[in-house]
């Protein structure tokens, strides 16, 4: 009897559902749009009344992809500690020098968390996976679900707990990275990120005054100009700064930036605790103090042809950069430069006299640091590092030669580099003396040629 009653019950339920679906189909086809909207809203309110759960979304990007959400990154780091215990589908991430493997939840995987007696569920979602023709980027998000009785506790305590723990985990697992902006075709690859990166593994470090520089490394934004001949250690200096402060490095290639708008977008996407490097600034675009002068006739003759070429290049995504000096100045200390902190901007150049004074004035570039030719004191540091010696009979000869000629630290290091394990200290120092003699001879030859050229010039 019970079995018959159960069968009848399921038959009744099935008939009711079928009738409802039939009626709903008729309503959707023949009812006016306004009536359908009213019915759908009423149904949604009815379902919401009986549904006791609240949903909160944390999206990866804020606004129109102008900035990556810090909240999303903190949630991702926080959930990585729980994912390995409960999730069934995981993503594995491991970076060099990391203490352990990091497992994060895969898309549409669900994990649960407990906080002050409340059970909370998290789901990682991606609303548009695999849409390669979509000009918009993937907008991943985390969905937080909890019972409405815990609303106050979630809003006031749990979310703050997640943000705090997530940031601590990010700092703990953080690895320095080297970023660069490459030539980018936004039509062929609309979702290609503005910056690409690799792990930053340069060995150069500061070994003295560590506490002093760590004390300076607070929330700041400063500019440094490193100038001097090639081979004097400008790039090595930047690497040492990054390793000391534990900052990422963004190598900005201005010639790959299409215009000032793209430069602004790059600035927005740069994270805090970063060093922004523009090497050989004197060779980047038209940023020198020597302005190009053209007559009106030359401009009119070439105007139409240049416009056609520029339009064609823009359509192909291969146009020349249109970044202006004004755009770069705004990048350094304009209004948009205030959108983030803890950044250091470093320019390097071999010819500081060629730069526009507005670009390197005091206040914009806070420090002008000259990295010049190697001195005898600098040589002794290199000799200690490369040869493990602090004194030698040949040091007097090297001191005298260095006073008479100019040689870069890179050339000194190359001469001191042992070619084989059996090469002794005296042989390495002799190679340096020979190199100094050759440099001195070349300098004397150039001086004679210059004097001869000036002497034979017509008066």
ZITAZI-V695013 format. One record per residue. RES is the residue in three letters. SS is DSSP state (~ for helix, > for strand, _ for the rest). PHI is phi in whole degrees, 0 to 359 (999 if undefined). Layout:
res=RES ss=SS phi=PHI
res=RES ss=SS phi=PHI
This chain:
res=UNK ss=_ phi=999
res=UNK ss=~ phi=297
res=UNK ss=~ phi=296
res=UNK ss=~ phi=293
res=UNK ss=~ phi=298
res=UNK ss=~ phi=298
res=UNK ss=~ phi=297
res=UNK ss=~ phi=296
res=UNK ss=~ phi=298
res=UNK ss=~ phi=295
res=UNK ss=~ phi=296
res=UNK ss=~ phi=295
res=UNK ss=~ phi=298
res=UNK ss=~ phi=298
res=UNK ss=~ phi=295
res=UNK ss=~ phi=296
res=UNK ss=~ phi=296
res=UNK ss=~ phi=297
res=UNK ss=~ phi=295
res=UNK ss=~ phi=298
res=UNK ss=~ phi=296
res=UNK ss=~ phi=295
res=UNK ss=~ phi=296
res=UNK ss=~ phi=296
res=UNK ss=~ phi=296
res=UNK ss=~ phi=297
res=UNK ss=~ phi=298
res=UNK ss=~ phi=296
res=UNK ss=~ phi=275
res=UNK ss=~ phi=245
res=UNK ss=_ phi=281
res=UNK ss=_ phi=299
res=UNK ss=~ phi=300
res=UNK ss=~ phi=297
res=UNK ss=~ phi=293
res=UNK ss=~ phi=298
res=UNK ss=~ phi=299
res=UNK ss=~ phi=296
res=UNK ss=~ phi=294
res=UNK ss=~ phi=295
res=UNK ss=~ phi=296
res=UNK ss=~ phi=296
res=UNK ss=~ phi=296
res=UNK ss=~ phi=295
res=UNK ss=~ phi=295
res=UNK ss=~ phi=296
res=UNK ss=~ phi=294
res=UNK ss=~ phi=294
res=UNK ss=~ phi=295
res=UNK ss=~ phi=272
res=UNK ss=_ phi=271
res=UNK ss=_ phi=274
res=UNK ss=> phi=258
res=UNK ss=> phi=248
res=UNK ss=> phi=243
res=UNK ss=> phi=233
res=UNK ss=> phi=253
res=UNK ss=> phi=241
res=UNK ss=> phi=273
res=UNK ss=_ phi=290
res=UNK ss=> phi=241
res=UNK ss=> phi=257
res=UNK ss=_ phi=64
res=UNK ss=_ phi=263
res=UNK ss=_ phi=63
res=UNK ss=_ phi=281
res=UNK ss=> phi=207
res=UNK ss=> phi=283
res=UNK ss=_ phi=287
res=UNK ss=~ phi=293
res=UNK ss=~ phi=296
res=UNK ss=~ phi=297
res=UNK ss=~ phi=296
res=UNK ss=~ phi=293
res=UNK ss=~ phi=296
res=UNK ss=~ phi=300
res=UNK ss=~ phi=292
res=UNK ss=~ phi=297
res=UNK ss=~ phi=289
res=UNK ss=~ phi=297
res=UNK ss=~ phi=282
res=UNK ss=~ phi=261
res=UNK ss=~ phi=298
res=UNK ss=~ phi=296
res=UNK ss=~ phi=273
res=UNK ss=~ phi=238
res=UNK ss=_ phi=287
res=UNK ss=_ phi=259
res=UNK ss=_ phi=242
res=UNK ss=> phi=232
res=UNK ss=> phi=248
res=UNK ss=> phi=261
res=UNK ss=> phi=227
res=UNK ss=_ phi=210
res=UNK ss=_ phi=245
res=UNK ss=_ phi=300
res=UNK ss=_ phi=70
res=UNK ss=_ phi=282
res=UNK ss=_ phi=285
res=UNK ss=_ phi=207
res=UNK ss=_ phi=287
res=UNK ss=> phi=255
res=UNK ss=> phi=250
res=UNK ss=> phi=240
res=UNK ss=> phi=289
res=UNK ss=_ phi=281
res=UNK ss=_ phi=297
res=UNK ss=_ phi=63
res=UNK ss=_ phi=269
res=UNK ss=> phi=244
res=UNK ss=> phi=231
res=UNK ss=> phi=247
res=UNK ss=> phi=225
res=UNK ss=> phi=240
res=UNK ss=> phi=211
res=UNK ss=_ phi=51
res=UNK ss=_ phi=85
res=UNK ss=> phi=263
res=UNK ss=> phi=261
res=UNK ss=> phi=235
res=UNK ss=> phi=244
res=UNK ss=> phi=236
res=UNK ss=> phi=226
res=UNK ss=> phi=267
res=UNK ss=> phi=232
res=UNK ss=> phi=223
res=UNK ss=_ phi=290
res=UNK ss=_ phi=223
res=UNK ss=_ phi=289
res=UNK ss=_ phi=78
res=UNK ss=_ phi=272
res=UNK ss=_ phi=286
res=UNK ss=_ phi=267
res=UNK ss=_ phi=281
res=UNK ss=_ phi=286
res=UNK ss=_ phi=272
res=UNK ss=_ phi=286
res=UNK ss=_ phi=297
res=UNK ss=_ phi=244
res=UNK ss=> phi=288
res=UNK ss=> phi=204
res=UNK ss=> phi=255
res=UNK ss=> phi=249
res=UNK ss=> phi=259
res=UNK ss=> phi=235
res=UNK ss=> phi=206
res=UNK ss=> phi=287
res=UNK ss=~ phi=296
res=UNK ss=~ phi=293
res=UNK ss=~ phi=259
res=UNK ss=~ phi=304
res=UNK ss=~ phi=295
res=UNK ss=~ phi=295
res=UNK ss=~ phi=296
res=UNK ss=~ phi=292
res=UNK ss=~ phi=265
res=UNK ss=~ phi=238
res=UNK ss=~ phi=293
res=UNK ss=~ phi=297
res=UNK ss=~ phi=296
res=UNK ss=~ phi=298
res=UNK ss=~ phi=296
res=UNK ss=~ phi=297
res=UNK ss=~ phi=295
res=UNK ss=~ phi=294
res=UNK ss=~ phi=298
res=UNK ss=~ phi=294
res=UNK ss=~ phi=297
res=UNK ss=~ phi=293
res=UNK ss=~ phi=297
res=UNK ss=~ phi=295
res=UNK ss=~ phi=295
res=UNK ss=~ phi=264
res=UNK ss=_ phi=291
res=UNK ss=_ phi=235
res=UNK ss=_ phi=297
res=UNK ss=> phi=229
res=UNK ss=> phi=251
res=UNK ss=> phi=254
res=UNK ss=> phi=212
res=UNK ss=_ phi=256
res=UNK ss=_ phi=268
res=UNK ss=_ phi=298
res=UNK ss=_ phi=225
res=UNK ss=_ phi=258
res=UNK ss=_ phi=287
res=UNK ss=_ phi=274
res=UNK ss=_ phi=283
res=UNK ss=_ phi=230
res=UNK ss=_ phi=295
res=UNK ss=_ phi=258
res=UNK ss=_ phi=292
res=UNK ss=_ phi=294
res=UNK ss=_ phi=293
res=UNK ss=_ phi=242
res=UNK ss=> phi=245
res=UNK ss=> phi=217
res=UNK ss=> phi=224
res=UNK ss=> phi=300
res=UNK ss=_ phi=268
res=UNK ss=_ phi=232
res=UNK ss=_ phi=290
res=UNK ss=_ phi=279
res=UNK ss=_ phi=292
res=UNK ss=_ phi=214
res=UNK ss=_ phi=277
res=UNK ss=_ phi=250
res=UNK ss=_ phi=224
res=UNK ss=_ phi=55
res=UNK ss=~ phi=295
res=UNK ss=~ phi=296
res=UNK ss=~ phi=297
res=UNK ss=~ phi=291
res=UNK ss=~ phi=295
res=UNK ss=~ phi=291
res=UNK ss=~ phi=287
res=UNK ss=_ phi=287
res=UNK ss=_ phi=252
res=UNK ss=_ phi=292
res=UNK ss=_ phi=207
res=UNK ss=> phi=212
res=UNK ss=> phi=228
res=UNK ss=> phi=240
res=UNK ss=> phi=229
res=UNK ss=> phi=250
res=UNK ss=> phi=255
res=UNK ss=> phi=225
res=UNK ss=_ phi=154
res=UNK ss=_ phi=297
res=UNK ss=_ phi=299
res=UNK ss=_ phi=88
res=UNK ss=_ phi=262
res=UNK ss=_ phi=97
res=UNK ss=~ phi=293
res=UNK ss=~ phi=293
res=UNK ss=~ phi=295
res=UNK ss=~ phi=298
res=UNK ss=~ phi=296
res=UNK ss=~ phi=298
res=UNK ss=~ phi=293
res=UNK ss=~ phi=298
res=UNK ss=~ phi=296
res=UNK ss=~ phi=290
res=UNK ss=~ phi=292
res=UNK ss=~ phi=272
res=UNK ss=_ phi=61
res=UNK ss=_ phi=256
res=UNK ss=> phi=287
res=UNK ss=> phi=240
res=UNK ss=> phi=252
res=UNK ss=> phi=270
res=UNK ss=_ phi=272
res=UNK ss=_ phi=262
res=UNK ss=~ phi=296
res=UNK ss=~ phi=292
res=UNK ss=~ phi=267
res=UNK ss=_ phi=269
res=UNK ss=_ phi=292
res=UNK ss=_ phi=204
res=UNK ss=~ phi=295
res=UNK ss=~ phi=295
res=UNK ss=~ phi=293
res=UNK ss=~ phi=298
res=UNK ss=~ phi=295
res=UNK ss=~ phi=295
res=UNK ss=~ phi=298
res=UNK ss=~ phi=298
res=UNK ss=~ phi=295
res=UNK ss=~ phi=276
res=UNK ss=_ phi=284
res=UNK ss=_ phi=280
res=UNK ss=_ phi=289
res=UNK ss=_ phi=54
res=UNK ss=> phi=224
res=UNK ss=> phi=249
res=UNK ss=> phi=263
res=UNK ss=> phi=246
res=UNK ss=> phi=239
res=UNK ss=_ phi=276
res=UNK ss=_ phi=50
res=UNK ss=~ phi=299
res=UNK ss=~ phi=290
res=UNK ss=~ phi=261
res=UNK ss=_ phi=264
res=UNK ss=_ phi=60
res=UNK ss=_ phi=254
res=UNK ss=_ phi=248
res=UNK ss=> phi=274
res=UNK ss=_ phi=280
res=UNK ss=_ phi=267
res=UNK ss=_ phi=277
res=UNK ss=_ phi=283
res=UNK ss=_ phi=242
res=UNK ss=_ phi=229
res=UNK ss=_ phi=286
res=UNK ss=~ phi=297
res=UNK ss=~ phi=294
res=UNK ss=~ phi=297
res=UNK ss=~ phi=293
res=UNK ss=~ phi=295
res=UNK ss=~ phi=294
res=UNK ss=~ phi=259
res=UNK ss=~ phi=299
res=UNK ss=~ phi=294
res=UNK ss=~ phi=296
res=UNK ss=~ phi=293
res=UNK ss=~ phi=297
res=UNK ss=~ phi=296
res=UNK ss=~ phi=295
res=UNK ss=~ phi=294
res=UNK ss=~ phi=296
res=UNK ss=~ phi=294
res=UNK ss=~ phi=294
res=UNK ss=~ phi=295
res=UNK ss=~ phi=293
res=UNK ss=~ phi=276
res=UNK ss=_ phi=75
res=UNK ss=_ phi=237
res=UNK ss=_ phi=291
res=UNK ss=_ phi=289
res=UNK ss=_ phi=292
res=UNK ss=_ phi=246
res=UNK ss=_ phi=292
res=UNK ss=_ phi=255
res=UNK ss=~ phi=299
res=UNK ss=~ phi=298
res=UNK ss=~ phi=296
res=UNK ss=~ phi=290
res=UNK ss=~ phi=295
res=UNK ss=~ phi=294
res=UNK ss=~ phi=297
res=UNK ss=~ phi=283
res=UNK ss=~ phi=217
res=UNK ss=_ phi=278
res=UNK ss=~ phi=299
res=UNK ss=~ phi=287
res=UNK ss=~ phi=289
res=UNK ss=~ phi=274
res=UNK ss=~ phi=282
res=UNK ss=_ phi=199
res=UNK ss=_ phi=237
res=UNK ss=_ phi=56
res=UNK ss=> phi=233
res=UNK ss=> phi=238
res=UNK ss=> phi=255
res=UNK ss=> phi=235
res=UNK ss=> phi=255
res=UNK ss=> phi=236
res=UNK ss=> phi=204
res=UNK ss=_ phi=267
res=UNK ss=_ phi=226
res=UNK ss=~ phi=295
res=UNK ss=~ phi=291
res=UNK ss=~ phi=276
res=UNK ss=> phi=280
res=UNK ss=_ phi=295
res=UNK ss=~ phi=304
res=UNK ss=~ phi=295
res=UNK ss=~ phi=284
res=UNK ss=~ phi=239
res=UNK ss=_ phi=297
res=UNK ss=_ phi=297
res=UNK ss=_ phi=104
res=UNK ss=_ phi=267
res=UNK ss=_ phi=255
res=UNK ss=_ phi=297
res=UNK ss=> phi=229
res=UNK ss=> phi=255
res=UNK ss=> phi=246
res=UNK ss=> phi=269
res=UNK ss=_ phi=252
res=UNK ss=_ phi=261
res=UNK ss=_ phi=292
res=UNK ss=_ phi=288
res=UNK ss=_ phi=263
res=UNK ss=~ phi=294
res=UNK ss=~ phi=295
res=UNK ss=~ phi=295
res=UNK ss=~ phi=298
res=UNK ss=~ phi=296
res=UNK ss=~ phi=294
res=UNK ss=~ phi=294
res=UNK ss=~ phi=296
res=UNK ss=~ phi=293
res=UNK ss=~ phi=287
res=UNK ss=~ phi=272
res=UNK ss=~ phi=247
res=UNK ss=_ phi=61
res=UNK ss=_ phi=233
res=UNK ss=_ phi=247
res=UNK ss=_ phi=205
res=UNK ss=_ phi=194
res=UNK ss=_ phi=303
res=UNK ss=_ phi=281
res=UNK ss=~ phi=298
res=UNK ss=~ phi=297
res=UNK ss=~ phi=296
res=UNK ss=~ phi=295
res=UNK ss=~ phi=299
res=UNK ss=~ phi=295
res=UNK ss=~ phi=293
res=UNK ss=~ phi=290
res=UNK ss=~ phi=287
res=UNK ss=~ phi=261
res=UNK ss=_ phi=215
res=UNK ss=_ phi=243
res=UNK ss=_ phi=218
res=UNK ss=_ phi=278
res=UNK ss=~ phi=302
res=UNK ss=~ phi=296
res=UNK ss=~ phi=292
res=UNK ss=~ phi=295
res=UNK ss=~ phi=297
res=UNK ss=~ phi=295
res=UNK ss=~ phi=290
res=UNK ss=~ phi=279
res=UNK ss=_ phi=293
res=UNK ss=_ phi=285
res=UNK ss=_ phi=280
res=UNK ss=_ phi=209
res=UNK ss=_ phi=298
res=UNK ss=_ phi=274
res=UNK ss=_ phi=289
res=UNK ss=_ phi=271
res=UNK ss=~ phi=295
res=UNK ss=~ phi=298
res=UNK ss=~ phi=293
res=UNK ss=~ phi=294
res=UNK ss=~ phi=292
res=UNK ss=~ phi=294
res=UNK ss=~ phi=296
res=UNK ss=~ phi=293
res=UNK ss=~ phi=299
res=UNK ss=~ phi=296
res=UNK ss=~ phi=296
res=UNK ss=~ phi=297
res=UNK ss=~ phi=296
res=UNK ss=~ phi=293
res=UNK ss=~ phi=296
res=UNK ss=~ phi=296
res=UNK ss=~ phi=294
res=UNK ss=~ phi=296
res=UNK ss=~ phi=295
res=UNK ss=~ phi=294
res=UNK ss=~ phi=297
res=UNK ss=~ phi=296
res=UNK ss=~ phi=294
res=UNK ss=~ phi=296
res=UNK ss=~ phi=297
res=UNK ss=~ phi=293
res=UNK ss=~ phi=296
res=UNK ss=~ phi=294
res=UNK ss=~ phi=294
res=UNK ss=~ phi=293
res=UNK ss=~ phi=294
res=UNK ss=_ phi=268
res=UNK ss=_ phi=288
res=UNK ss=_ phi=293
res=UNK ss=_ phi=282
